[in-house]
Amino acid sequence: MAQDSMMQQGDPSQMSFEDALRALESIVRRLESGDVPLDESISLYAQGEELRKRCMERLQAAEARIAKLTVDASGAVTGAQPFGTD
C-alpha cells in the first residue's frame, strides 16, 4: 500500500517544491496519527526523507538565485551580488 502511495505521488526528483511539501505534510500527518503499521511507517519515513531532501534542494537553488541589489546614494540600482555575500 505504501508503495502505491509513492507511485501516485510520483518521483520526488520530478516534483515541484509545493507538491513535494504537500506530500511530505501528508506523510507526517499519517505517521503522527499512530494508525500506521510498523512496516508501512518505515516506508513512509523513507519517502518523507526523500521529499525533505527534494524540498531542501529546491530551497537552496532558489536561495542561490536571489541577488542582493546594490544601489547608489540616489537609490539607483548599480548591480547585484550573490545572496549571502557582503
N, C-alpha and C positions, 0 to 999 in steps of 0.2 A: 504494500500500500504506500509506504514512504517513497519508494522508487517511482510510483505513479505520480505522486505529487511533484516530484522533481521533474519528471517528464512534462507535466503540464506547465510548470514554471519556466522551463527552458534552460538553456545553458547559461549559467551566471555570467560568463565572459561576453555574452552577446546581449545581456540585458541592460536597459538604461539604468541610471542611478535610481530613479524614482521607482521603477519596477523591482529592482533588487532590494531596495529599502522596504517596500511593501511586503515582499516575500519574506524578508528577514523578520519583520514585525509579526507576520502571521505565524512563523515558526516559533518565535519567542512566546506568543500567546498560547500556542498549543503545548509547549513544554511547561509553561507556568501553570497550566490547568491541572497538571498532575494526572491526567487521564490517559496518558500515552504509555503503552508497554515499553519496557526497557530497550528491546532491540530497535523499536521504532524511534525511541528517544535518541539513541546513539546515531542513527541515520539522520534524524532531523538536526542534531547538533552538527554533524559533518556538513550538511547542506547549509546550515546557518553560518558556519565558519567560511565557506566558500563565498557566500553572499556578502559577509562582512568584509572579506578581502576585496571583493569587487567594488563595494562602496568606498572603501579607503583608497583604492587605486583611482577611482573617478574623482574623489575629493582632492587628492594630491595632484592630479592632472589639471584640475580646474585652478587650484592654487598656483600652480606653475605658470598658468596663462594670465593670471591677474598681474597688471602692471601698476606700479606706483607712478603717477604722473608728477612731473616736475614742472613748477611754474616760476615765472619771474616775478619781480616786485609788482608789476601791474596786473598780475593774475593770468597772464597768457601762458598757455601750455608750451613748454620748451622741449619736452622729451619725456621719456619713460624709462623706468628702471625695473628689473625683475622684482617680483614680490619678495619681501623679506630682506632686502638689502637697503642700507642707508648710505 
